Amino acid sequence: MKRDMDLVRKILFAIEDQDYVVAFPDILVIDGYDESAVKYHLTILSDSPYVLGREHRGVIDEYWLTWQGHEFLESIRDDTRWKQLMEASNKAGAASVEAIAKAALAMGIKLIFGYVGLPT
């Protein structure tokens, strides 16, 4: 299965919307995606610095965002910025999460610097 960055983003939002943890797979339903795609992406996200998972009886069945996950999600929250990032990463052939995260951070820094009058 190919990684779908739009699904990754939707999963991060869904986890953030929960009170504490997402119990898998019953609670997490993402419109337009089947359960196997969501499970796969949750599993690989638990291998990233953005999501932690707790294992029970050999199955990871609870997920929550890490501090870095919250930071990444904040940097990709804006839909317009997300679309720009996806277009740029597809054109550049650099659709890695790390490249997207660094570009999103750079975009956010540039915006903040502009708002406070610092040179960008």
C-alpha positions in Angstrom: 0.0 0.0 0.0 1.3 3.5 -0.9 1.5 6.1 1.8 -1.3 8.7 1.4 -0.2 12.1 3.0 -3.8 13.4 2.9 -4.9 10.4 4.9 -1.9 10.9 7.3 -3.1 14.5 7.9 -6.7 13.4 8.4 -5.6 10.8 10.9 -3.5 13.3 12.9 -6.6 15.6 13.0 -8.8 12.7 14.1 -6.4 11.7 16.9 -6.1 15.3 18.1 -9.9 15.6 18.2 -10.1 12.7 20.7 -10.1 13.2 24.5 -6.8 11.3 25.1 -6.3 8.2 23.0 -7.8 6.7 20.0 -8.8 3.1 20.5 -8.3 1.3 17.2 -10.1 0.5 15.0 -13.6 1.1 16.3 -13.4 4.9 17.0 -11.3 6.1 14.1 -13.3 6.3 10.9 -12.0 8.6 8.1 -14.6 9.4 5.4 -13.5 8.2 2.0 -11.0 5.6 3.3 -11.5 2.0 4.0 -10.6 0.5 7.4 -7.5 -1.3 6.0 -6.0 1.9 4.7 -6.6 3.7 8.0 -5.1 0.8 10.0 -2.1 0.7 7.8 -1.5 4.4 8.1 -2.0 4.3 11.9 0.5 1.5 12.1 3.2 3.3 10.1 2.4 6.6 12.0 3.1 4.8 15.2 6.6 4.2 13.8 7.1 8.0 13.4 7.9 10.7 15.9 4.4 12.1 15.6 2.2 9.3 17.1 2.7 6.9 20.0 0.9 3.6 20.3 0.2 1.4 23.3 0.2 -2.3 22.7 -2.3 -4.7 24.4 -2.0 -8.4 23.7 0.3 -8.0 20.8 -1.8 -5.4 19.0 -1.3 -1.6 19.1 -4.8 -0.4 19.9 -4.4 3.0 21.5 -2.8 6.1 19.8 -2.0 9.6 20.8 -0.1 12.5 19.4 3.4 13.3 20.7 4.6 16.8 21.2 6.3 16.7 17.8 3.0 15.4 16.4 1.2 18.4 17.7 3.9 20.7 16.3 3.7 19.0 12.9 0.0 19.1 12.8 0.0 22.8 13.7 2.4 23.5 10.8 0.0 21.8 8.3 -3.3 22.9 9.8 -4.1 25.5 7.2 -5.7 24.0 4.1 -4.2 26.5 1.7 -0.7 25.9 3.0 -1.3 22.1 2.9 -2.3 22.3 -0.8 0.8 24.4 -1.5 3.0 21.9 0.3 1.5 19.0 -1.6 1.8 20.7 -5.0 5.5 21.6 -4.3 6.4 18.2 -2.9 4.8 16.4 -5.9 6.6 18.7 -8.4 9.9 18.3 -6.6 9.5 14.5 -6.1 10.2 15.0 -2.4 7.0 13.8 -0.7 8.8 12.5 2.4 7.2 13.5 5.7 10.5 15.0 6.8 10.7 17.3 3.7 7.1 18.3 4.1 7.6 19.0 7.9 10.6 21.2 7.2 8.9 23.1 4.4 5.8 23.6 6.6 8.0 24.9 9.4 9.8 27.3 7.1 6.5 28.6 5.8 5.3 29.2 9.3 8.5 30.9 10.4 8.3 33.2 7.3 4.7 34.1 8.2 5.5 34.9 11.8 8.6 36.9 10.9 6.4 38.9 8.5 3.8 39.6 11.1 6.3 40.9 13.6 8.3 42.9 11.1 11.4 40.8 11.0 13.2 40.2 7.7 12.5 36.9 6.0 
